[in-house]
Amino acid sequence: MGLEGASAKIGLAVDLGASSGRVLAGTLDSDRFVLEEVHRFPNGGVGVGERLHWDVLRLWADIKEGLTQAGRRFGDRVASVAVDTWGVDFGLLDRNGELLANPHHYRDSQNAGMLDVAFHSVPRDDIFAATGLQFMEINSLYQLLALRGRKQGALDAASHFVMMADLFHLFLTGEISNEVTNSTTSQCFDPRKGDWARSILERFGLPVEIFGPVSQPGTRLGSLRASVQRETRLGAVEVVLPGTHDTASAVAAIPGLDERSAYISSGTWSLMGVEIAQPIINDDVRRLNFTNEGGVANTIRLLKNIGGLWLLQEARRQWARSGQEYSWAALLAEAERGTPFRSIIDPDASDFLAPSQMIDAIAAYCRRTGQPAPEKVGEVVRCTLESLALRYRWTLGALEELVGHKLETIRIVGGGSQNRLLCQLTADACQRPVVTGPVEATALGNVMVQAMATGHLGSLAEARAAVAASISQEHFTPGPVTGWDEAFG
């Protein structure tokens, strides 16, 4: 039954990913969730000269269009709205809360080489000890250093630093906030103190005063500002902070997640980790380059960022530009017919961060490492999926080392959980059962935090039980280990 035929109160989840955005409606006052897409729109970087930016105003216009459509369909049943986004990117505001410049895209070339620049000023070990975060040149810290090095005027004029979801919450309410789960992706944050890593920021000469008080998921920001109410025809709908980092929302919505489970939030990126009560910041985590990020209900996500399905998304775009249009089903069918373990790549190699031609980059990597370059479509797809599964195997072993016990189950959520071949390859490579679902983990996590904030659900455990009652899950049993050990070696 569609949401129009029900009477339950509705929460609107604005879910912004790196390649698309959506406004979804979900029921709040029941023991299970019904989720329905209201509006979908594209997203992506916009090049201006040598820089790559996000088109913030177009995204804002699409968000308002989604809210307007939701208002027409559901009227006064809409009780709340919340925004989640990707991590690391941010906006800089002046003293009046006005955006000073278009936020940069994390794949902007200005970030290249900034790790070495940072380590020249502050030792790597000191940065990790203060932040507990995986080193990636896309992190907010290195973007800030790039802006400073380019003498970018917005940084000098800034009074407030806000992550992308905080920026849209500002547009919705007029209130400036810094929600914790996204703030922890910046490498400007100390997860043990639950506050910004101010001593490190000072050592870099960054303006510490722009980093404001931190808020938890479930914080109620207030109602939609009057101008948004007029434009969307929604009333004084409440705005709630979800886990604003999309992975935080996705992990919150994983049924059955416990200390014996690892999760993979699978999409453009694969984020593989465990949910723990306290951050782990030691030499082993630093050596293995894992990250401690905030989660819903005062949890910590100990995880590794992995290249993910970005590689196949870009390969598919390259084929389309040459006149070869492939559905995902067709690509997986080609891969099924491919020769196993013909070529293996490292999905996290810098070669694949932002190449203009992904298929060519994969081929060049294979040739450079003494392997046959994949040429046929199925060879490219199989190479990519097997390489991801092997990266998951390495990550699983590292996680077990860090938490000190075996992880019995892998739980895959997000769009990539629909890739049945990748799920089976993951079970085979890791020799662990894989359980998939929900596909819409991020949106469900967003809506369930709204339900917790507004009193419709009492706890994270109760919310996860409601998610479990709302979805079907698929189980993948590990197959023969033949070939995987050699490929892993």
DAQUIVEN-V161660 format. One record per backbone hydrogen bond with DSSP energy under -1.0 kcal/mol. CO is the residue of the C=O (numbers start at 1). NH is the residue of the N-H. If there is no record, write none. Layout:
# DAQUIVEN-V161660
co & nh
CO & NH
CO & NH
This chain:
# DAQUIVEN-V161660
co & nh
2 & 5
3 & 6
9 & 28
10 & 79
10 & 80
11 & 26
12 & 82
13 & 24
14 & 84
15 & 22
19 & 43
20 & 17
21 & 41
22 & 15
23 & 38
23 & 39
24 & 13
25 & 36
26 & 11
28 & 30
34 & 27
36 & 25
39 & 23
41 & 21
46 & 53
48 & 51
51 & 48
52 & 105
53 & 46
54 & 56
55 & 59
56 & 60
57 & 61
58 & 62
59 & 63
60 & 64
61 & 65
62 & 66
63 & 67
64 & 68
65 & 69
66 & 70
67 & 71
68 & 72
69 & 73
70 & 74
71 & 75
74 & 77
75 & 78
77 & 10
79 & 238
80 & 12
81 & 240
82 & 14
84 & 16
85 & 246
87 & 89
89 & 164
91 & 162
92 & 100
93 & 159
93 & 160
94 & 97
98 & 94
103 & 54
105 & 108
108 & 111
109 & 112
111 & 114
113 & 117
114 & 118
115 & 119
116 & 120
118 & 121
118 & 122
123 & 127
124 & 128
125 & 129
126 & 130
127 & 131
128 & 132
132 & 292
136 & 139
139 & 143
140 & 144
141 & 145
142 & 146
143 & 147
144 & 148
145 & 149
146 & 150
147 & 152
148 & 151
152 & 155
153 & 157
160 & 93
162 & 91
163 & 167
164 & 168
165 & 169
166 & 170
167 & 171
168 & 172
169 & 173
170 & 174
172 & 225
178 & 215
179 & 183
180 & 184
182 & 185
183 & 186
186 & 141
188 & 197
190 & 194
190 & 195
195 & 190
196 & 198
197 & 201
198 & 202
199 & 203
200 & 204
201 & 206
202 & 205
206 & 208
207 & 210
208 & 211
210 & 161
215 & 180
216 & 219
219 & 241
222 & 239
225 & 229
226 & 230
227 & 231
228 & 232
229 & 233
235 & 237
237 & 224
238 & 81
239 & 221
241 & 218
242 & 244
244 & 85
245 & 249
246 & 250
247 & 251
248 & 252
251 & 254
254 & 257
258 & 261
260 & 408
260 & 409
262 & 411
263 & 273
264 & 413
265 & 271
266 & 416
267 & 309
268 & 310
269 & 267
270 & 306
271 & 265
272 & 304
273 & 263
274 & 302
276 & 300
282 & 286
283 & 287
284 & 288
285 & 290
291 & 303
293 & 301
299 & 295
300 & 276
301 & 293
302 & 274
303 & 291
304 & 272
306 & 270
308 & 311
309 & 313
310 & 314
311 & 315
312 & 316
313 & 317
314 & 318
315 & 319
316 & 320
317 & 321
318 & 322
319 & 324
320 & 323
327 & 331
328 & 332
329 & 333
330 & 334
331 & 335
332 & 336
333 & 337
335 & 338
346 & 349
349 & 352
350 & 353
357 & 361
358 & 362
359 & 363
360 & 364
361 & 365
362 & 366
363 & 367
364 & 368
365 & 369
366 & 371
367 & 370
376 & 380
377 & 381
378 & 382
379 & 383
380 & 384
381 & 385
382 & 386
383 & 387
384 & 388
385 & 389
386 & 390
387 & 391
388 & 392
389 & 393
390 & 394
391 & 395
392 & 396
393 & 397
394 & 398
395 & 399
396 & 400
397 & 401
398 & 402
399 & 403
400 & 404
409 & 262
410 & 435
411 & 264
412 & 437
413 & 266
414 & 417
415 & 418
416 & 419
418 & 420
419 & 423
420 & 424
421 & 425
422 & 426
423 & 427
424 & 428
425 & 429
426 & 430
427 & 431
433 & 410
434 & 476
435 & 412
438 & 414
440 & 444
441 & 445
442 & 446
443 & 447
444 & 448
445 & 449
446 & 450
447 & 451
448 & 452
449 & 453
450 & 454
451 & 456
451 & 457
459 & 463
460 & 464
461 & 465
462 & 466
463 & 467
464 & 468
465 & 469
467 & 470
474 & 436
476 & 434
481 & 484
483 & 487
484 & 488
485 & 489
